[in-house]
Amino acid sequence: MAEPLSDAELTELAMAASPADPFAADAVAFGQESAGAELLPEWYMPVPQMSAADRTPRRVFTVGLIVMSMLLLNGAGLCVTYGLPEIAW
C-alpha cells in the first residue's frame, strides 16, 4: 500500500492541477454501470435500487403518514427528535 501523502505534498498537487483539465477518458456518470473498478465502494454510496414500480400505494401511504404525523406533532409544539414527545419550550 502506498504511503499517505503529507499536507505539503497534497497542497503541491492541488496547486499544480488545472481546472481546465478534461475528464478522464474512462470517467462514467453517477449511477451508470462501469466495466472497471468502481469509483466509490458500494458500502460508502450504494446505487439506489427502488424503481417507480416499487412505489406501491401502501408504501406511499405509510411514508406519507409518518411525515404528516411528524409535522403535526412538531406543529403542536411537541419535540419528537429523541423518540418520546416532549414540550419544545
PDB file of N, CA, C and O in Angstrom:
ATOM      1  N   MET A   1       0.847  -1.173   0.000  1.00  0.00           N
ATOM      2  CA  MET A   1       0.000   0.000   0.000  1.00  0.00           C
ATOM      3  C   MET A   1       0.892   1.236   0.000  1.00  0.00           C
ATOM      4  O   MET A   1       1.931   1.257   0.661  1.00  0.00           O
ATOM      5  N   ALA A   2       0.493   2.251  -0.731  1.00  0.00           N
ATOM      6  CA  ALA A   2       1.275   3.480  -0.823  1.00  0.00           C
ATOM      7  C   ALA A   2       1.223   4.246   0.494  1.00  0.00           C
ATOM      8  O   ALA A   2       0.240   4.185   1.233  1.00  0.00           O
ATOM      9  N   GLU A   3       2.298   4.962   0.764  1.00  0.00           N
ATOM     10  CA  GLU A   3       2.345   5.763   1.985  1.00  0.00           C
ATOM     11  C   GLU A   3       1.415   6.962   1.849  1.00  0.00           C
ATOM     12  O   GLU A   3       1.252   7.495   0.752  1.00  0.00           O
ATOM     13  N   PRO A   4       0.802   7.393   2.954  1.00  0.00           N
ATOM     14  CA  PRO A   4      -0.083   8.558   2.865  1.00  0.00           C
ATOM     15  C   PRO A   4       0.713   9.822   2.515  1.00  0.00           C
ATOM     16  O   PRO A   4       1.881   9.957   2.877  1.00  0.00           O
ATOM     17  N   LEU A   5       0.064  10.727   1.814  1.00  0.00           N
ATOM     18  CA  LEU A   5       0.703  11.975   1.429  1.00  0.00           C
ATOM     19  C   LEU A   5       0.647  12.979   2.572  1.00  0.00           C
ATOM     20  O   LEU A   5      -0.312  13.011   3.342  1.00  0.00           O
ATOM     21  N   SER A   6       1.675  13.788   2.668  1.00  0.00           N
ATOM     22  CA  SER A   6       1.690  14.827   3.695  1.00  0.00           C
ATOM     23  C   SER A   6       0.860  16.014   3.214  1.00  0.00           C
ATOM     24  O   SER A   6       0.472  16.085   2.048  1.00  0.00           O
ATOM     25  N   ASP A   7       0.594  16.946   4.131  1.00  0.00           N
ATOM     26  CA  ASP A   7      -0.173  18.136   3.760  1.00  0.00           C
ATOM     27  C   ASP A   7       0.565  18.959   2.712  1.00  0.00           C
ATOM     28  O   ASP A   7      -0.057  19.526   1.814  1.00  0.00           O
ATOM     29  N   ALA A   8       1.863  19.025   2.822  1.00  0.00           N
ATOM     30  CA  ALA A   8       2.645  19.792   1.848  1.00  0.00           C
ATOM     31  C   ALA A   8       2.554  19.171   0.461  1.00  0.00           C
ATOM     32  O   ALA A   8       2.432  19.887  -0.533  1.00  0.00           O
ATOM     33  N   GLU A   9       2.613  17.836   0.386  1.00  0.00           N
ATOM     34  CA  GLU A   9       2.509  17.149  -0.900  1.00  0.00           C
ATOM     35  C   GLU A   9       1.116  17.326  -1.508  1.00  0.00           C
ATOM     36  O   GLU A   9       0.981  17.524  -2.715  1.00  0.00           O
ATOM     37  N   LEU A  10       0.093  17.255  -0.673  1.00  0.00           N
ATOM     38  CA  LEU A  10      -1.270  17.452  -1.170  1.00  0.00           C
ATOM     39  C   LEU A  10      -1.470  18.878  -1.675  1.00  0.00           C
ATOM     40  O   LEU A  10      -2.115  19.094  -2.700  1.00  0.00           O
ATOM     41  N   THR A  11      -0.916  19.846  -0.952  1.00  0.00           N
ATOM     42  CA  THR A  11      -1.016  21.239  -1.383  1.00  0.00           C
ATOM     43  C   THR A  11      -0.311  21.441  -2.713  1.00  0.00           C
ATOM     44  O   THR A  11      -0.821  22.132  -3.595  1.00  0.00           O
ATOM     45  N   GLU A  12       0.859  20.839  -2.856  1.00  0.00           N
ATOM     46  CA  GLU A  12       1.613  20.954  -4.105  1.00  0.00           C
ATOM     47  C   GLU A  12       0.833  20.352  -5.272  1.00  0.00           C
ATOM     48  O   GLU A  12       0.792  20.937  -6.355  1.00  0.00           O
ATOM     49  N   LEU A  13       0.214  19.192  -5.062  1.00  0.00           N
ATOM     50  CA  LEU A  13      -0.585  18.562  -6.112  1.00  0.00           C
ATOM     51  C   LEU A  13      -1.803  19.419  -6.475  1.00  0.00           C
ATOM     52  O   LEU A  13      -2.147  19.547  -7.650  1.00  0.00           O
ATOM     53  N   ALA A  14      -2.448  20.000  -5.470  1.00  0.00           N
ATOM     54  CA  ALA A  14      -3.628  20.814  -5.722  1.00  0.00           C
ATOM     55  C   ALA A  14      -3.267  22.080  -6.491  1.00  0.00           C
ATOM     56  O   ALA A  14      -4.005  22.498  -7.383  1.00  0.00           O
ATOM     57  N   MET A  15      -2.143  22.687  -6.149  1.00  0.00           N
ATOM     58  CA  MET A  15      -1.733  23.918  -6.831  1.00  0.00           C
ATOM     59  C   MET A  15      -1.293  23.636  -8.273  1.00  0.00           C
ATOM     60  O   MET A  15      -1.423  24.499  -9.141  1.00  0.00           O
ATOM     61  N   ALA A  16      -0.778  22.438  -8.526  1.00  0.00           N
ATOM     62  CA  ALA A  16      -0.318  22.092  -9.870  1.00  0.00           C
ATOM     63  C   ALA A  16      -1.475  21.684 -10.784  1.00  0.00           C
ATOM     64  O   ALA A  16      -1.324  21.691 -12.006  1.00  0.00           O
ATOM     65  N   ALA A  17      -2.622  21.330 -10.212  1.00  0.00           N
ATOM     66  CA  ALA A  17      -3.761  20.886 -11.017  1.00  0.00           C
ATOM     67  C   ALA A  17      -4.380  22.067 -11.750  1.00  0.00           C
ATOM     68  O   ALA A  17      -4.394  23.190 -11.247  1.00  0.00           O
ATOM     69  N   SER A  18      -4.882  21.799 -12.929  1.00  0.00           N
ATOM     70  CA  SER A  18      -5.523  22.836 -13.735  1.00  0.00           C
ATOM     71  C   SER A  18      -7.021  22.565 -13.781  1.00  0.00           C
ATOM     72  O   SER A  18      -7.431  21.441 -14.071  1.00  0.00           O
ATOM     73  N   PRO A  19      -7.851  23.577 -13.500  1.00  0.00           N
ATOM     74  CA  PRO A  19      -9.300  23.356 -13.574  1.00  0.00           C
ATOM     75  C   PRO A  19      -9.794  23.120 -15.005  1.00  0.00           C
ATOM     76  O   PRO A  19     -10.929  22.687 -15.208  1.00  0.00           O
ATOM     77  N   ALA A  20      -8.952  23.400 -15.981  1.00  0.00           N
ATOM     78  CA  ALA A  20      -9.344  23.215 -17.372  1.00  0.00           C
ATOM     79  C   ALA A  20      -9.017  21.821 -17.896  1.00  0.00           C
ATOM     80  O   ALA A  20      -9.311  21.510 -19.050  1.00  0.00           O
ATOM     81  N   ASP A  21      -8.406  20.969 -17.052  1.00  0.00           N
ATOM     82  CA  ASP A  21      -8.083  19.615 -17.493  1.00  0.00           C
ATOM     83  C   ASP A  21      -9.364  18.874 -17.859  1.00  0.00           C
ATOM     84  O   ASP A  21     -10.353  18.967 -17.131  1.00  0.00           O
ATOM     85  N   PRO A  22      -9.367  18.146 -18.961  1.00  0.00           N
ATOM     86  CA  PRO A  22     -10.575  17.401 -19.340  1.00  0.00           C
ATOM     87  C   PRO A  22     -10.772  16.192 -18.413  1.00  0.00           C
ATOM     88  O   PRO A  22      -9.855  15.764 -17.713  1.00  0.00           O
ATOM     89  N   PHE A  23     -11.977  15.670 -18.436  1.00  0.00           N
ATOM     90  CA  PHE A  23     -12.256  14.468 -17.675  1.00  0.00           C
ATOM     91  C   PHE A  23     -11.477  13.302 -18.269  1.00  0.00           C
ATOM     92  O   PHE A  23     -11.140  13.302 -19.453  1.00  0.00           O
ATOM     93  N   ALA A  24     -11.199  12.323 -17.443  1.00  0.00           N
ATOM     94  CA  ALA A  24     -10.503  11.134 -17.924  1.00  0.00           C
ATOM     95  C   ALA A  24     -11.373  10.409 -18.949  1.00  0.00           C
ATOM     96  O   ALA A  24     -12.600  10.498 -18.911  1.00  0.00           O
ATOM     97  N   ALA A  25     -10.733   9.703 -19.848  1.00  0.00           N
ATOM     98  CA  ALA A  25     -11.462   9.005 -20.905  1.00  0.00           C
ATOM     99  C   ALA A  25     -12.358   7.902 -20.342  1.00  0.00           C
ATOM    100  O   ALA A  25     -13.373   7.563 -20.950  1.00  0.00           O
ATOM    101  N   ASP A  26     -11.996   7.341 -19.189  1.00  0.00           N
ATOM    102  CA  ASP A  26     -12.789   6.257 -18.617  1.00  0.00           C
ATOM    103  C   ASP A  26     -13.762   6.742 -17.537  1.00  0.00           C
ATOM    104  O   ASP A  26     -14.316   5.923 -16.805  1.00  0.00           O
ATOM    105  N   ALA A  27     -13.979   8.054 -17.424  1.00  0.00           N
ATOM    106  CA  ALA A  27     -14.910   8.585 -16.433  1.00  0.00           C
ATOM    107  C   ALA A  27     -16.340   8.206 -16.805  1.00  0.00           C
ATOM    108  O   ALA A  27     -16.709   8.231 -17.979  1.00  0.00           O
ATOM    109  N   VAL A  28     -17.141   7.856 -15.801  1.00  0.00           N
ATOM    110  CA  VAL A  28     -18.535   7.490 -16.037  1.00  0.00           C
ATOM    111  C   VAL A  28     -19.435   8.378 -15.198  1.00  0.00           C
ATOM    112  O   VAL A  28     -19.021   8.869 -14.148  1.00  0.00           O
ATOM    113  N   ALA A  29     -20.648   8.585 -15.647  1.00  0.00           N
ATOM    114  CA  ALA A  29     -21.616   9.387 -14.917  1.00  0.00           C
ATOM    115  C   ALA A  29     -22.114   8.610 -13.702  1.00  0.00           C
ATOM    116  O   ALA A  29     -22.102   7.379 -13.698  1.00  0.00           O
ATOM    117  N   PHE A  30     -22.550   9.330 -12.672  1.00  0.00           N
ATOM    118  CA  PHE A  30     -23.081   8.703 -11.468  1.00  0.00           C
ATOM    119  C   PHE A  30     -24.298   7.865 -11.821  1.00  0.00           C
ATOM    120  O   PHE A  30     -25.167   8.305 -12.573  1.00  0.00           O
ATOM    121  N   GLY A  31     -24.356   6.659 -11.278  1.00  0.00           N
ATOM    122  CA  GLY A  31     -25.498   5.787 -11.489  1.00  0.00           C
ATOM    123  C   GLY A  31     -25.374   4.866 -12.675  1.00  0.00           C
ATOM    124  O   GLY A  31     -26.224   3.995 -12.857  1.00  0.00           O
ATOM    125  N   GLN A  32     -24.345   5.021 -13.494  1.00  0.00           N
ATOM    126  CA  GLN A  32     -24.165   4.126 -14.628  1.00  0.00           C
ATOM    127  C   GLN A  32     -23.176   3.040 -14.251  1.00  0.00           C
ATOM    128  O   GLN A  32     -22.244   3.264 -13.479  1.00  0.00           O
ATOM    129  N   GLU A  33     -23.393   1.883 -14.799  1.00  0.00           N
ATOM    130  CA  GLU A  33     -22.506   0.757 -14.534  1.00  0.00           C
ATOM    131  C   GLU A  33     -21.156   0.987 -15.200  1.00  0.00           C
ATOM    132  O   GLU A  33     -21.089   1.463 -16.333  1.00  0.00           O
ATOM    133  N   SER A  34     -20.094   0.652 -14.501  1.00  0.00           N
ATOM    134  CA  SER A  34     -18.762   0.769 -15.097  1.00  0.00           C
ATOM    135  C   SER A  34     -18.181  -0.624 -15.272  1.00  0.00           C
ATOM    136  O   SER A  34     -18.450  -1.527 -14.480  1.00  0.00           O
ATOM    137  N   ALA A  35     -17.395  -0.786 -16.301  1.00  0.00           N
ATOM    138  CA  ALA A  35     -16.801  -2.092 -16.584  1.00  0.00           C
ATOM    139  C   ALA A  35     -15.611  -2.369 -15.678  1.00  0.00           C
ATOM    140  O   ALA A  35     -15.312  -3.525 -15.382  1.00  0.00           O
ATOM    141  N   GLY A  36     -14.936  -1.326 -15.239  1.00  0.00           N
ATOM    142  CA  GLY A  36     -13.739  -1.486 -14.420  1.00  0.00           C
ATOM    143  C   GLY A  36     -14.046  -1.368 -12.942  1.00  0.00           C
ATOM    144  O   GLY A  36     -15.129  -1.730 -12.482  1.00  0.00           O
ATOM    145  N   ALA A  37     -13.081  -0.860 -12.213  1.00  0.00           N
ATOM    146  CA  ALA A  37     -13.237  -0.682 -10.776  1.00  0.00           C
ATOM    147  C   ALA A  37     -14.242   0.430 -10.493  1.00  0.00           C
ATOM    148  O   ALA A  37     -14.380   1.367 -11.280  1.00  0.00           O
ATOM    149  N   GLU A  38     -14.928   0.323  -9.385  1.00  0.00           N
ATOM    150  CA  GLU A  38     -15.918   1.324  -9.020  1.00  0.00           C
ATOM    151  C   GLU A  38     -15.222   2.584  -8.514  1.00  0.00           C
ATOM    152  O   GLU A  38     -14.121   2.525  -7.966  1.00  0.00           O
ATOM    153  N   LEU A  39     -15.883   3.720  -8.708  1.00  0.00           N
ATOM    154  CA  LEU A  39     -15.326   4.975  -8.228  1.00  0.00           C
ATOM    155  C   LEU A  39     -15.391   5.063  -6.718  1.00  0.00           C
ATOM    156  O   LEU A  39     -14.446   5.536  -6.087  1.00  0.00           O
ATOM    157  N   LEU A  40     -16.493   4.614  -6.122  1.00  0.00           N
ATOM    158  CA  LEU A  40     -16.650   4.568  -4.672  1.00  0.00           C
ATOM    159  C   LEU A  40     -17.089   3.162  -4.286  1.00  0.00           C
ATOM    160  O   LEU A  40     -17.804   2.509  -5.046  1.00  0.00           O
ATOM    161  N   PRO A  41     -16.677   2.692  -3.130  1.00  0.00           N
ATOM    162  CA  PRO A  41     -17.118   1.352  -2.722  1.00  0.00           C
ATOM    163  C   PRO A  41     -18.630   1.320  -2.472  1.00  0.00           C
ATOM    164  O   PRO A  41     -19.223   2.331  -2.094  1.00  0.00           O
ATOM    165  N   GLU A  42     -19.233   0.184  -2.680  1.00  0.00           N
ATOM    166  CA  GLU A  42     -20.681   0.021  -2.549  1.00  0.00           C
ATOM    167  C   GLU A  42     -21.171   0.362  -1.140  1.00  0.00           C
ATOM    168  O   GLU A  42     -22.269   0.898  -0.990  1.00  0.00           O
ATOM    169  N   TRP A  43     -20.379   0.062  -0.106  1.00  0.00           N
ATOM    170  CA  TRP A  43     -20.812   0.345   1.257  1.00  0.00           C
ATOM    171  C   TRP A  43     -20.820   1.843   1.547  1.00  0.00           C
ATOM    172  O   TRP A  43     -21.510   2.283   2.467  1.00  0.00           O
ATOM    173  N   TYR A  44     -20.071   2.633   0.787  1.00  0.00           N
ATOM    174  CA  TYR A  44     -19.984   4.069   1.033  1.00  0.00           C
ATOM    175  C   TYR A  44     -21.152   4.814   0.396  1.00  0.00           C
ATOM    176  O   TYR A  44     -21.768   5.664   1.039  1.00  0.00           O
ATOM    177  N   MET A  45     -21.455   4.509  -0.831  1.00  0.00           N
ATOM    178  CA  MET A  45     -22.549   5.169  -1.526  1.00  0.00           C
ATOM    179  C   MET A  45     -23.200   4.173  -2.487  1.00  0.00           C
ATOM    180  O   MET A  45     -22.868   4.146  -3.672  1.00  0.00           O
ATOM    181  N   PRO A  46     -24.131   3.352  -1.975  1.00  0.00           N
ATOM    182  CA  PRO A  46     -24.755   2.361  -2.845  1.00  0.00           C
ATOM    183  C   PRO A  46     -25.659   3.010  -3.884  1.00  0.00           C
ATOM    184  O   PRO A  46     -26.202   4.092  -3.662  1.00  0.00           O
ATOM    185  N   VAL A  47     -25.812   2.345  -5.004  1.00  0.00           N
ATOM    186  CA  VAL A  47     -26.690   2.824  -6.062  1.00  0.00           C
ATOM    187  C   VAL A  47     -28.130   2.577  -5.615  1.00  0.00           C
ATOM    188  O   VAL A  47     -28.446   1.477  -5.164  1.00  0.00           O
ATOM    189  N   PRO A  48     -29.007   3.573  -5.729  1.00  0.00           N
ATOM    190  CA  PRO A  48     -30.402   3.375  -5.329  1.00  0.00           C
ATOM    191  C   PRO A  48     -31.044   2.245  -6.128  1.00  0.00           C
ATOM    192  O   PRO A  48     -30.839   2.134  -7.337  1.00  0.00           O
ATOM    193  N   GLN A  49     -31.809   1.421  -5.453  1.00  0.00           N
ATOM    194  CA  GLN A  49     -32.398   0.255  -6.094  1.00  0.00           C
ATOM    195  C   GLN A  49     -33.903   0.379  -6.332  1.00  0.00           C
ATOM    196  O   GLN A  49     -34.466  -0.423  -7.077  1.00  0.00           O
ATOM    197  N   MET A  50     -34.561   1.353  -5.727  1.00  0.00           N
ATOM    198  CA  MET A  50     -36.003   1.455  -5.850  1.00  0.00           C
ATOM    199  C   MET A  50     -36.384   2.037  -7.210  1.00  0.00           C
ATOM    200  O   MET A  50     -35.796   3.022  -7.656  1.00  0.00           O
ATOM    201  N   SER A  51     -37.340   1.444  -7.846  1.00  0.00           N
ATOM    202  CA  SER A  51     -37.841   1.957  -9.120  1.00  0.00           C
ATOM    203  C   SER A  51     -39.275   2.441  -8.933  1.00  0.00           C
ATOM    204  O   SER A  51     -39.853   2.290  -7.857  1.00  0.00           O
ATOM    205  N   ALA A  52     -39.832   3.013  -9.967  1.00  0.00           N
ATOM    206  CA  ALA A  52     -41.209   3.509  -9.898  1.00  0.00           C
ATOM    207  C   ALA A  52     -42.196   2.370  -9.653  1.00  0.00           C
ATOM    208  O   ALA A  52     -43.258   2.586  -9.069  1.00  0.00           O
ATOM    209  N   ALA A  53     -41.855   1.170 -10.092  1.00  0.00           N
ATOM    210  CA  ALA A  53     -42.746   0.022  -9.886  1.00  0.00           C
ATOM    211  C   ALA A  53     -42.802  -0.394  -8.421  1.00  0.00           C
ATOM    212  O   ALA A  53     -43.756  -1.046  -7.996  1.00  0.00           O
ATOM    213  N   ASP A  54     -41.776  -0.017  -7.639  1.00  0.00           N
ATOM    214  CA  ASP A  54     -41.748  -0.367  -6.217  1.00  0.00           C
ATOM    215  C   ASP A  54     -42.594   0.568  -5.367  1.00  0.00           C
ATOM    216  O   ASP A  54     -42.794   0.310  -4.180  1.00  0.00           O
ATOM    217  N   ARG A  55     -43.089   1.642  -5.952  1.00  0.00           N
ATOM    218  CA  ARG A  55     -43.916   2.588  -5.207  1.00  0.00           C
ATOM    219  C   ARG A  55     -45.347   2.088  -5.156  1.00  0.00           C
ATOM    220  O   ARG A  55     -46.196   2.507  -5.943  1.00  0.00           O
ATOM    221  N   THR A  56     -45.597   1.202  -4.235  1.00  0.00           N
ATOM    222  CA  THR A  56     -46.946   0.686  -4.076  1.00  0.00           C
ATOM    223  C   THR A  56     -47.773   1.699  -3.287  1.00  0.00           C
ATOM    224  O   THR A  56     -47.212   2.480  -2.518  1.00  0.00           O
ATOM    225  N   PRO A  57     -49.082   1.700  -3.461  1.00  0.00           N
ATOM    226  CA  PRO A  57     -49.921   2.637  -2.706  1.00  0.00           C
ATOM    227  C   PRO A  57     -49.753   2.477  -1.192  1.00  0.00           C
ATOM    228  O   PRO A  57     -49.805   3.460  -0.453  1.00  0.00           O
ATOM    229  N   ARG A  58     -49.555   1.259  -0.740  1.00  0.00           N
ATOM    230  CA  ARG A  58     -49.379   1.032   0.693  1.00  0.00           C
ATOM    231  C   ARG A  58     -48.095   1.695   1.200  1.00  0.00           C
ATOM    232  O   ARG A  58     -48.095   2.302   2.271  1.00  0.00           O
ATOM    233  N   ARG A  59     -47.016   1.585   0.449  1.00  0.00           N
ATOM    234  CA  ARG A  59     -45.740   2.175   0.847  1.00  0.00           C
ATOM    235  C   ARG A  59     -45.822   3.704   0.825  1.00  0.00           C
ATOM    236  O   ARG A  59     -45.320   4.366   1.734  1.00  0.00           O
ATOM    237  N   VAL A  60     -46.447   4.257  -0.200  1.00  0.00           N
ATOM    238  CA  VAL A  60     -46.601   5.710  -0.298  1.00  0.00           C
ATOM    239  C   VAL A  60     -47.452   6.217   0.869  1.00  0.00           C
ATOM    240  O   VAL A  60     -47.129   7.244   1.467  1.00  0.00           O
ATOM    241  N   PHE A  61     -48.528   5.512   1.196  1.00  0.00           N
ATOM    242  CA  PHE A  61     -49.386   5.900   2.314  1.00  0.00           C
ATOM    243  C   PHE A  61     -48.623   5.850   3.635  1.00  0.00           C
ATOM    244  O   PHE A  61     -48.749   6.761   4.454  1.00  0.00           O
ATOM    245  N   THR A  62     -47.836   4.800   3.852  1.00  0.00           N
ATOM    246  CA  THR A  62     -47.090   4.649   5.101  1.00  0.00           C
ATOM    247  C   THR A  62     -46.074   5.772   5.276  1.00  0.00           C
ATOM    248  O   THR A  62     -45.975   6.357   6.354  1.00  0.00           O
ATOM    249  N   VAL A  63     -45.328   6.071   4.234  1.00  0.00           N
ATOM    250  CA  VAL A  63     -44.341   7.150   4.322  1.00  0.00           C
ATOM    251  C   VAL A  63     -45.047   8.486   4.523  1.00  0.00           C
ATOM    252  O   VAL A  63     -44.602   9.303   5.329  1.00  0.00           O
ATOM    253  N   GLY A  64     -46.124   8.714   3.814  1.00  0.00           N
ATOM    254  CA  GLY A  64     -46.883   9.949   3.983  1.00  0.00           C
ATOM    255  C   GLY A  64     -47.445  10.090   5.390  1.00  0.00           C
ATOM    256  O   GLY A  64     -47.456  11.189   5.945  1.00  0.00           O
ATOM    257  N   LEU A  65     -47.909   8.999   5.968  1.00  0.00           N
ATOM    258  CA  LEU A  65     -48.444   9.017   7.329  1.00  0.00           C
ATOM    259  C   LEU A  65     -47.354   9.384   8.336  1.00  0.00           C
ATOM    260  O   LEU A  65     -47.595  10.170   9.252  1.00  0.00           O
ATOM    261  N   ILE A  66     -46.168   8.822   8.172  1.00  0.00           N
ATOM    262  CA  ILE A  66     -45.055   9.132   9.079  1.00  0.00           C
ATOM    263  C   ILE A  66     -44.673  10.609   8.965  1.00  0.00           C
ATOM    264  O   ILE A  66     -44.487  11.281   9.980  1.00  0.00           O
ATOM    265  N   VAL A  67     -44.556  11.108   7.753  1.00  0.00           N
ATOM    266  CA  VAL A  67     -44.182  12.513   7.541  1.00  0.00           C
ATOM    267  C   VAL A  67     -45.242  13.440   8.114  1.00  0.00           C
ATOM    268  O   VAL A  67     -44.908  14.405   8.802  1.00  0.00           O
ATOM    269  N   MET A  68     -46.505  13.168   7.845  1.00  0.00           N
ATOM    270  CA  MET A  68     -47.582  14.022   8.342  1.00  0.00           C
ATOM    271  C   MET A  68     -47.664  14.003   9.866  1.00  0.00           C
ATOM    272  O   MET A  68     -47.913  15.039  10.483  1.00  0.00           O
ATOM    273  N   SER A  69     -47.459  12.833  10.482  1.00  0.00           N
ATOM    274  CA  SER A  69     -47.513  12.773  11.945  1.00  0.00           C
ATOM    275  C   SER A  69     -46.372  13.567  12.567  1.00  0.00           C
ATOM    276  O   SER A  69     -46.562  14.220  13.593  1.00  0.00           O
ATOM    277  N   MET A  70     -45.181  13.517  11.954  1.00  0.00           N
ATOM    278  CA  MET A  70     -44.060  14.313  12.475  1.00  0.00           C
ATOM    279  C   MET A  70     -44.364  15.805  12.337  1.00  0.00           C
ATOM    280  O   MET A  70     -44.091  16.577  13.256  1.00  0.00           O
ATOM    281  N   LEU A  71     -44.929  16.217  11.197  1.00  0.00           N
ATOM    282  CA  LEU A  71     -45.266  17.628  11.007  1.00  0.00           C
ATOM    283  C   LEU A  71     -46.330  18.092  11.998  1.00  0.00           C
ATOM    284  O   LEU A  71     -46.223  19.184  12.556  1.00  0.00           O
ATOM    285  N   LEU A  72     -47.348  17.277  12.217  1.00  0.00           N
ATOM    286  CA  LEU A  72     -48.400  17.643  13.158  1.00  0.00           C
ATOM    287  C   LEU A  72     -47.885  17.712  14.584  1.00  0.00           C
ATOM    288  O   LEU A  72     -48.234  18.635  15.321  1.00  0.00           O
ATOM    289  N   LEU A  73     -47.063  16.755  14.984  1.00  0.00           N
ATOM    290  CA  LEU A  73     -46.514  16.775  16.341  1.00  0.00           C
ATOM    291  C   LEU A  73     -45.610  17.986  16.558  1.00  0.00           C
ATOM    292  O   LEU A  73     -45.694  18.642  17.596  1.00  0.00           O
ATOM    293  N   ASN A  74     -44.757  18.281  15.601  1.00  0.00           N
ATOM    294  CA  ASN A  74     -43.879  19.441  15.735  1.00  0.00           C
ATOM    295  C   ASN A  74     -44.679  20.743  15.644  1.00  0.00           C
ATOM    296  O   ASN A  74     -44.354  21.716  16.326  1.00  0.00           O
ATOM    297  N   GLY A  75     -45.700  20.770  14.824  1.00  0.00           N
ATOM    298  CA  GLY A  75     -46.545  21.951  14.719  1.00  0.00           C
ATOM    299  C   GLY A  75     -47.333  22.210  15.991  1.00  0.00           C
ATOM    300  O   GLY A  75     -47.653  23.361  16.288  1.00  0.00           O
ATOM    301  N   ALA A  76     -47.652  21.179  16.741  1.00  0.00           N
ATOM    302  CA  ALA A  76     -48.365  21.323  18.007  1.00  0.00           C
ATOM    303  C   ALA A  76     -47.435  21.713  19.144  1.00  0.00           C
ATOM    304  O   ALA A  76     -47.888  21.888  20.275  1.00  0.00           O
ATOM    305  N   GLY A  77     -46.157  21.852  18.870  1.00  0.00           N
ATOM    306  CA  GLY A  77     -45.207  22.270  19.905  1.00  0.00           C
ATOM    307  C   GLY A  77     -44.577  21.115  20.645  1.00  0.00           C
ATOM    308  O   GLY A  77     -43.987  21.310  21.707  1.00  0.00           O
ATOM    309  N   LEU A  78     -44.689  19.931  20.113  1.00  0.00           N
ATOM    310  CA  LEU A  78     -44.065  18.775  20.748  1.00  0.00           C
ATOM    311  C   LEU A  78     -42.799  18.403  19.991  1.00  0.00           C
ATOM    312  O   LEU A  78     -42.793  18.396  18.760  1.00  0.00           O
ATOM    313  N   CYS A  79     -41.745  18.098  20.704  1.00  0.00           N
ATOM    314  CA  CYS A  79     -40.483  17.711  20.088  1.00  0.00           C
ATOM    315  C   CYS A  79     -40.378  16.189  20.150  1.00  0.00           C
ATOM    316  O   CYS A  79     -40.435  15.605  21.232  1.00  0.00           O
ATOM    317  N   VAL A  80     -40.226  15.548  18.994  1.00  0.00           N
ATOM    318  CA  VAL A  80     -40.137  14.093  18.954  1.00  0.00           C
ATOM    319  C   VAL A  80     -38.785  13.640  18.390  1.00  0.00           C
ATOM    320  O   VAL A  80     -38.663  12.545  17.841  1.00  0.00           O
ATOM    321  N   THR A  81     -37.782  14.498  18.536  1.00  0.00           N
ATOM    322  CA  THR A  81     -36.469  14.188  17.976  1.00  0.00           C
ATOM    323  C   THR A  81     -35.873  12.935  18.596  1.00  0.00           C
ATOM    324  O   THR A  81     -35.278  12.121  17.889  1.00  0.00           O
ATOM    325  N   TYR A  82     -36.021  12.768  19.890  1.00  0.00           N
ATOM    326  CA  TYR A  82     -35.384  11.645  20.583  1.00  0.00           C
ATOM    327  C   TYR A  82     -36.352  10.514  20.890  1.00  0.00           C
ATOM    328  O   TYR A  82     -36.057   9.678  21.744  1.00  0.00           O
ATOM    329  N   GLY A  83     -37.496  10.459  20.224  1.00  0.00           N
ATOM    330  CA  GLY A  83     -38.398   9.327  20.364  1.00  0.00           C
ATOM    331  C   GLY A  83     -39.646   9.639  21.147  1.00  0.00           C
ATOM    332  O   GLY A  83     -40.746   9.430  20.635  1.00  0.00           O
ATOM    333  N   LEU A  84     -39.529  10.131  22.372  1.00  0.00           N
ATOM    334  CA  LEU A  84     -40.698  10.409  23.195  1.00  0.00           C
ATOM    335  C   LEU A  84     -41.106  11.864  23.039  1.00  0.00           C
ATOM    336  O   LEU A  84     -40.248  12.746  23.032  1.00  0.00           O
ATOM    337  N   PRO A  85     -42.413  12.133  22.912  1.00  0.00           N
ATOM    338  CA  PRO A  85     -42.855  13.521  22.768  1.00  0.00           C
ATOM    339  C   PRO A  85     -42.560  14.341  24.030  1.00  0.00           C
ATOM    340  O   PRO A  85     -42.875  13.910  25.140  1.00  0.00           O
ATOM    341  N   GLU A  86     -41.963  15.505  23.860  1.00  0.00           N
ATOM    342  CA  GLU A  86     -41.677  16.430  24.947  1.00  0.00           C
ATOM    343  C   GLU A  86     -42.098  17.817  24.511  1.00  0.00           C
ATOM    344  O   GLU A  86     -42.130  18.117  23.317  1.00  0.00           O
ATOM    345  N   ILE A  87     -42.425  18.674  25.487  1.00  0.00           N
ATOM    346  CA  ILE A  87     -42.762  20.058  25.160  1.00  0.00           C
ATOM    347  C   ILE A  87     -41.490  20.761  24.728  1.00  0.00           C
ATOM    348  O   ILE A  87     -40.472  20.683  25.415  1.00  0.00           O
ATOM    349  N   ALA A  88     -41.539  21.443  23.600  1.00  0.00           N
ATOM    350  CA  ALA A  88     -40.335  22.002  22.991  1.00  0.00           C
ATOM    351  C   ALA A  88     -39.877  23.302  23.630  1.00  0.00           C
ATOM    352  O   ALA A  88     -38.760  23.732  23.344  1.00  0.00           O
ATOM    353  N   TRP A  89     -40.643  23.938  24.453  1.00  0.00           N
ATOM    354  CA  TRP A  89     -40.198  25.204  25.041  1.00  0.00           C
ATOM    355  C   TRP A  89     -39.623  24.967  26.345  1.00  0.00           C
ATOM    356  O   TRP A  89     -39.188  25.908  27.008  1.00  0.00           O
TER     357      TRP A  89
END
